Amino acid sequence: MIHRTVVGDRKEYIKKQLSVLIQLAKIDLNYDQPEKKFIYDFGRKYNISRSEIEEIERNPVYIDRTNTFSNEERIRILYSVVRLAKVDRKILPNEIVYCQDIATKLGFKRSIIDALLPMVNDQPLEFVNYKAIWRKIAAFL
């Protein structure tokens, strides 16, 4: 597993991304083991401690249209959200709606989720070619 040192604003960005993931995992009131593993593994990759993740679980951070994420940060958030929705091999309607809501908060059209779903696979997030995905989905801004 690759670990990254995260400092300052970048750490806050990762915590916001974790918060979005946790909110999705809890949307069906069944925060199950595959979802927890995905979230805790994600946090560990960025040196976010278990206690920090538990704090985010208790006190989520919300994103809205006022966040100033770069294009790469936006697609990383959206990709990870869709990836988590697919982690248990079944995507519920309320998970799709949540993904669409996050997409609009990130400045995308809701329909981006339909385009992104087939692109998201089990590949570890650190190996995803986000620039290639961005080229395919930029039309959804």
Disulfide bonds with the S-S distance in Angstrom:
none
